[in-house]
Amino acid sequence: MEFRTKVELPVGQSKICHSDLLMSWGSCFSENIGKLLVDNKFNCDINPFGILYNPFSIAKSISLLLDEKVYGEDDLRFDKGIWYSLMHHSSFSSSDKLECLNKINFRMIKGSATLGKANWLIITWGTARVYEWKETGEVVGNCHKLPDKLFVRRLLDVDEIVSVYISLPMLS
């Protein structure tokens, strides 16, 4: 009995080298693979926005880095004594607004620099389910345990996912 899936890779394909610059984006699988790469002396920037699960949030985070977006107070939300961004993992949240902004902007500056030079992007999507913020209709990267009545939950279709990635400036 086989307890693993064997994957035969085509001969002659490009290989990741230790001299390459990598970025790992997405789910906790991406986080764990990125950590294994770093532990094995690869140069890998892991999840500049923290763990993100859906294709739209990952594509938006890539676009924000390409645009060298700088977050300001208007990009944050405040609830129950915590400042946070709907596009970032809760590890960026803080009771101090400036600390939250500094954590976000530090990672975005580093991520933008890496993305501009990266040889490889490793992207893992955890789900095609997205949560749209009812106020704006925008897909969020993290719901921060806010009440579900603030979001519309829906399933992306393949054409939507393909369309958003084809339109990324680096892939056009």
N, C-alpha and C positions, 0 to 999 in steps of 0.2 A: 504494500500500500504506500502511495506517495503522499507525504504530508507537506509538500511544497509545490509551487508552480515553477516549472523550469521555463526559462525564457531564453530562446536562442537569438543572440544579437547578430545582425548582419556583419560580415567581415568587411573591413575597409572603412567603417564609419569613424568619425572623429572620436577621439578619446579625451576625457578630462585628465589634465596633467596637474601636478603640484604647482606649476608656475602659472596656472590659469587663475583668474579672479572669478569667483562664483557668487551668485545670490540665490538664496532659498526663500521662497514665498509661500505662505498658505497655512495649511492646517498644522496640527500638532505633529503629524507625520513629517512634514517639512522641517519643523523645529528639531525633531529627533535626528533626521538624516543630516541636517546642517551641523548639528552638534557632533555627530560621528565624523563628518568631514573635517571639522575644526580639530577634533581630537586626533585625527590622523594627518595633521599638519597641512591641510588644504586651506587656502585663503578664501573664506566664505562669510559673507554678510547674511545673517539670518533674520528674517522677518522685521524689517524696519518699522512696521506698524504693529508689531506683535502678531499673535496668531489671528489669521483671518480665514474664514471657511468657504466663502462663496466666490465664484469667478468675477462678479461685478466689483466687489470690494477690492479684490486683488488688482484688477485692471485699473480701478480708480486710484489705488495707492501708487501704482507704477506711474500713472499720468501725473499725479501730484509731485512725485519726485522728479520726473522729467521737466516739469514746470518750475522746479525749485521753490515750491510753495513754502511760505513761512507762516506758521500759525500765530494768530493773535487771539485776544480775549473773545472776540466775536465768534471764533471757531469752537469755543468751549461751551459746555453746559455745566450747570451747577445744581446738584440735588443731594439732599441729606448730608450736607457738609463736605461733599466731594466734587472737585472739578474734573471733568473728563471730556474726551472727544468721542463722538459716535463712530469715527473712523479708526480709532485705536483700541488696542487691547487694554483691559483694566490695569495692567502693570504700569501704564503711563499716568493713571489717575493719581490725584493727590488732594489733600485738604488745603494745600497752598496753591493758588492759581499760578504764581510764577514758577514754582517747582514743576507743575504739570506742563506748562508751556516750554520750560527749559528741557525737560526730558523729551518731549515731542520734537522740538526743533533741533536738538542735538542729534537725534537719530535720523531725522529727515535730511539734515545736512550731510551726515556720513553716508546715508543711503543714496542720496543724489550723486555724490562723488563716486561711489562704488558703481552705481548703475551706468554712469557715463563711460566706465572702463571695463565693465563685466564681459567676460568671455562666454559665460553660461548663466542662464536663468533656470532654476529648478522650481517649478510651480506645482503645488498639489491643492486640489479643491476638495473640501470635505463634503460639500453638498451643493446642489443647484437651487436650494431653498434660500430665498432672500427675505429680508425684513425691510420694508420701506417706511421711513419716518413720515407719518401722516401730515405733519406740518408742511413738508417740502416735496414729498414724493420721492426723495432720494433714498437709495439703498444704503444701509448703514453697515459698518464692519463689525459693530458690537452693540448689543442692546443694553448692556450694563444692568441687567435685571430690572429694567424699567417695566411698568405695567404693559401688558400686551395690547391694551386698547390704544396705545400710542403708535402702533405699527400695523401695517398691512403685510401679511405673510403670503408669499406666492412662490411658485416654482418657475424657474427660468426654462425656456426651451433652447434647444441646440442652436437655432439660428440667431437668437439673441446673444448667446455666449460667443459664437464665432464672429458676429458683427462687431462686438465691443473689442475683441482682440485684434481683428484685422484693422480697426481704426486707430490702434495705438501708433503714435508717430514712429516708434522704433521698429515697427513691423510693417509699416506702409511702404 
